């Protein structure tokens, strides 16, 4: 599940206990990522604040598409599974999400969706390769300067979270194994799902 010892509730500091209790209340269980971040609960709280601001200001569909694209390029199964599930549960049919995970260019989504996913992947792959033309493409599709900033910031922020989890060997929670197999397999782009 992780290369570092996960914080148990018996060993947790008050701030780590609060972190785990909040996730249990929100999700119904304590996710593997929370047990890893419990080592530095203040870092997790800072992440939640940053991520919360991004989610508040972005269209939910755009946020999830950007996050899926970034997670896929980062080869983060945990984040791809988590955000792919949100997309399949709330915004698209599971088959469309599977197609988005495999090749978003042929998933039948709007050109603006393809463009934001392209930019998110480029930010993850090599942010220094982004050109004025890449930004102009989103502007031409109707995004404001602030919306373009949000796409870049969400992709860049995902790098922190995904890379932290993957470098620590944190696997996606076992409940993701219950996803429809074609969708689950398309979203498992790096580390395998945890057994328990």
C-alpha positions in Angstrom: 0.0 0.0 0.0 2.9 2.4 0.7 6.7 2.5 1.1 6.3 4.4 4.3 4.4 3.2 7.3 0.8 4.5 7.1 -0.4 6.4 10.1 -2.9 4.4 12.1 -5.6 6.0 14.2 -3.8 4.8 17.4 -0.6 6.5 16.3 -2.1 9.7 14.9 -1.4 13.2 16.2 -4.5 15.3 16.9 -4.1 17.1 13.5 -3.7 13.7 11.7 -6.8 12.4 13.5 -8.8 15.4 12.4 -7.6 14.8 8.8 -8.6 11.2 8.8 -12.0 11.9 10.6 -12.8 14.6 8.0 -12.1 12.2 5.1 -14.1 9.4 6.8 -17.0 11.8 7.2 -16.8 13.0 3.6 -16.1 9.6 1.9 -17.3 7.0 4.4 -13.7 5.6 4.9 -10.2 6.8 5.4 -8.4 6.7 2.0 -4.9 5.5 1.6 -3.7 8.9 0.5 -4.9 10.4 3.8 -3.0 7.8 5.8 0.2 8.9 4.0 -0.4 12.6 4.2 -1.2 12.2 8.0 2.6 12.3 8.4 2.4 16.0 7.7 -1.2 16.9 8.2 -0.4 20.6 7.6 0.8 19.8 4.1 -2.5 18.0 3.4 -4.4 20.9 4.7 -2.5 23.3 2.4 -3.2 21.0 -0.5 -6.9 20.9 0.4 -7.0 24.7 0.5 -5.2 25.1 -2.9 -7.3 22.4 -4.5 -10.5 23.8 -3.0 -9.8 27.2 -4.5 -9.2 25.7 -7.9 -12.4 23.6 -7.7 -14.5 26.6 -6.5 -13.4 28.8 -9.5 -13.5 26.2 -12.2 -16.4 24.6 -14.1 -16.7 21.1 -12.5 -16.5 19.4 -15.8 -13.4 21.3 -16.9 -11.7 20.6 -13.6 -12.3 16.9 -13.8 -11.2 16.7 -17.4 -8.0 18.7 -16.7 -7.3 16.5 -13.7 -7.9 13.3 -15.6 -5.6 14.4 -18.4 -2.9 15.4 -16.0 -3.2 12.2 -14.0 -3.0 10.1 -17.1 0.1 11.8 -18.3 1.6 11.5 -14.8 0.7 7.8 -14.9 -1.1 8.2 -11.6 -3.6 5.4 -11.3 -4.9 6.8 -7.9 -5.8 10.2 -9.4 -7.0 8.8 -12.7 -9.3 6.3 -11.0 -10.6 8.9 -8.5 -11.4 11.6 -11.1 -12.4 9.1 -13.8 -15.0 7.8 -11.3 -16.3 11.3 -10.7 -16.6 11.9 -14.4 -18.4 8.5 -14.9 -20.7 9.0 -11.9 -21.6 12.7 -12.5 -20.8 14.0 -16.0 -20.4 11.3 -18.7 -21.3 7.8 -19.5 -18.7 5.3 -18.3 -17.9 4.4 -21.9 -17.1 8.0 -22.7 -14.8 8.2 -19.7 -13.0 5.1 -20.8 -12.6 6.7 -24.2 -11.3 9.9 -22.6 -8.7 7.9 -20.6 -7.6 6.0 -23.7 -7.5 8.8 -26.2 -9.4 12.0 -25.5 -9.1 13.1 -29.1 -11.4 10.4 -30.3 -13.8 10.4 -27.3 -16.4 12.5 -29.1 -16.3 15.5 -26.6 -16.4 19.2 -27.5 -13.3 20.8 -29.1 -12.8 22.9 -26.0 -12.6 19.8 -23.8 -10.0 18.3 -26.1 -8.0 21.6 -26.0 -8.0 21.9 -22.2 -6.9 18.2 -21.9 -4.2 18.8 -24.4 -2.9 21.8 -22.5 -3.1 19.9 -19.2 -1.0 17.1 -20.6 1.5 19.6 -22.0 1.9 21.3 -18.6 2.6 17.9 -17.0 4.9 16.7 -19.8 7.0 19.9 -20.3 5.5 23.2 -19.2 8.4 25.1 -20.9 7.1 23.8 -24.2 3.8 25.7 -23.9 3.7 28.5 -26.4 1.5 31.6 -27.0 -0.2 29.5 -29.8 -1.2 26.8 -27.2 -2.8 29.5 -25.0 -4.4 31.3 -28.0 -6.1 28.0 -29.0 -8.0 28.0 -25.7 -8.7 31.8 -26.0 -10.1 31.1 -29.5 -12.4 28.5 -28.1 -13.9 31.0 -25.7 -11.8 30.7 -22.5 -11.0 33.8 -20.6 -7.5 34.6 -19.4 -8.6 33.5 -15.9 -10.0 30.3 -17.1 -6.8 29.5 -19.0 -4.9 30.2 -15.8 -7.1 27.8 -13.9 -6.4 25.0 -16.4 -2.7 25.5 -16.0 -2.9 25.8 -12.2 -5.0 22.7 -11.9 -2.6 20.6 -14.0 0.4 21.9 -12.2 -1.2 21.3 -8.8 -2.0 17.7 -9.8 1.7 17.2 -10.3 2.3 17.8 -6.6 -0.4 15.5 -5.3 0.1 12.6 -7.8 3.9 12.6 -7.6 3.8 12.7 -3.8 1.6 9.6 -3.7 3.5 7.7 -6.4 6.9 8.4 -4.9 5.7 7.0 -1.6 4.2 3.9 -3.3 0.6 4.8 -2.2 -1.9 2.7 -4.1 -5.4 3.5 -5.0 -8.0 2.3 -2.6 -9.4 -1.2 -3.1 -12.9 0.1 -3.7 -11.7 1.2 -7.2 -11.4 -2.5 -8.2 -15.2 -2.5 -8.2 -15.4 -0.2 -11.2 -16.6 -1.7 -14.5 -13.6 -3.6 -15.7 -13.1 -1.7 -19.0 -13.2 1.6 -17.3 -11.1 0.4 -14.4 -8.4 -0.9 -16.7 -8.3 2.3 -18.8 -7.9 4.4 -15.7 -5.2 2.1 -14.1 -2.3 3.9 -15.8 0.5 3.3 -13.3 0.5 1.6 -9.9 -2.0 -1.2 -9.4 -5.0 -0.8 -7.1 -4.5 -1.9 -3.5 -5.7 -5.4 -2.6 -7.3 -4.2 0.6 
